[in-house]
Amino acid sequence: MGEMKRAIAREQAAWSQSMQDEKRMRSTLDIAAAIIAAVRLARDLRQFVAHRGEPSMALFVFSAKASFSVPSSA
């Protein structure tokens, strides 16, 4: 009986560790995607300013919406 409990505890600990690793990997990918999107937005905005002058807030919001796809929560 004790061996069975220890085996179950080891299995649960391994599962918990794998779930923690998966969450960490997912978080890392989310951060990397956000950085890439921010760099692209900054590059696009800098190019616009170089060709057109001062950016307006409307352009910034439009560019942000075009660069990011935000899932809607229904």
Backbone torsions as a table, in degrees:
resi	resn	phi	psi	omega
1	MET	NA	-43.1	179.8
2	GLY	-65.2	-37.3	178.3
3	GLU	-63.8	-39.1	-179.7
4	MET	-64.6	-42.4	179.5
5	LYS	-64.9	-40.6	178.7
6	ARG	-66.0	-40.1	178.4
7	ALA	-63.4	-42.5	178.4
8	ILE	-64.8	-41.9	179.1
9	ALA	-62.9	-42.1	177.7
10	ARG	-63.1	-42.0	179.9
11	GLU	-63.7	-42.2	178.7
12	GLN	-65.9	-39.4	179.0
13	ALA	-65.3	-41.0	178.7
14	ALA	-65.3	-42.0	179.0
15	TRP	-64.2	-43.6	179.1
16	SER	-60.9	-42.0	179.0
17	GLN	-64.5	-42.3	-180.0
18	SER	-66.3	-36.2	177.5
19	MET	-67.0	-40.0	178.6
20	GLN	-64.2	-42.4	178.1
21	ASP	-63.3	-41.2	179.7
22	GLU	-63.9	-42.0	177.9
23	LYS	-63.6	-41.1	179.4
24	ARG	-63.0	-42.0	179.4
25	MET	-65.4	-43.8	179.6
26	ARG	-62.2	-41.3	179.0
27	SER	-64.3	-41.2	178.6
28	THR	-62.1	-42.8	178.8
29	LEU	-66.0	-38.4	177.5
30	ASP	-62.9	-43.0	179.5
31	ILE	-65.3	-43.0	179.5
32	ALA	-62.7	-42.1	178.7
33	ALA	-63.9	-39.7	179.0
34	ALA	-65.6	-40.2	178.8
35	ILE	-65.4	-44.0	179.2
36	ILE	-61.5	-44.1	179.3
37	ALA	-63.5	-41.1	179.5
38	ALA	-64.7	-40.9	178.9
39	VAL	-64.9	-42.6	178.2
40	ARG	-63.3	-42.4	179.0
41	LEU	-63.0	-44.5	179.4
42	ALA	-62.7	-40.7	178.5
43	ARG	-63.6	-46.2	179.8
44	ASP	-62.8	-41.8	-179.5
45	LEU	-66.9	-39.9	178.7
46	ARG	-63.9	-40.6	178.1
47	GLN	-64.5	-40.4	179.0
48	PHE	-63.2	-45.1	-179.6
49	VAL	-62.7	-38.5	-179.4
50	ALA	-64.0	-31.6	-177.5
51	HIS	-95.9	-27.2	-171.8
52	ARG	-116.6	-20.8	-175.1
53	GLY	113.1	-149.3	-177.4
54	GLU	-70.2	135.2	178.8
55	PRO	-77.8	148.1	174.4
56	SER	-96.9	163.1	178.7
57	MET	-64.9	-33.6	179.8
58	ALA	-61.9	-40.4	178.5
59	LEU	-64.6	-42.0	-179.5
60	PHE	-61.1	-45.2	179.7
61	VAL	-65.4	-42.7	179.3
62	PHE	-61.1	-44.7	-180.0
63	SER	-63.9	-40.2	179.9
64	ALA	-63.9	-41.7	179.7
65	LYS	-67.3	-35.1	-179.5
66	ALA	-72.0	-30.7	-176.2
67	SER	-84.4	-28.6	-175.5
68	PHE	-112.3	139.5	171.3
69	SER	-109.3	107.3	-176.9
70	VAL	-96.6	121.6	179.1
71	PRO	-67.9	137.2	-180.0
72	SER	-84.7	139.6	178.3
73	SER	-99.8	106.3	-175.0
74	ALA	-86.0	NA	NA
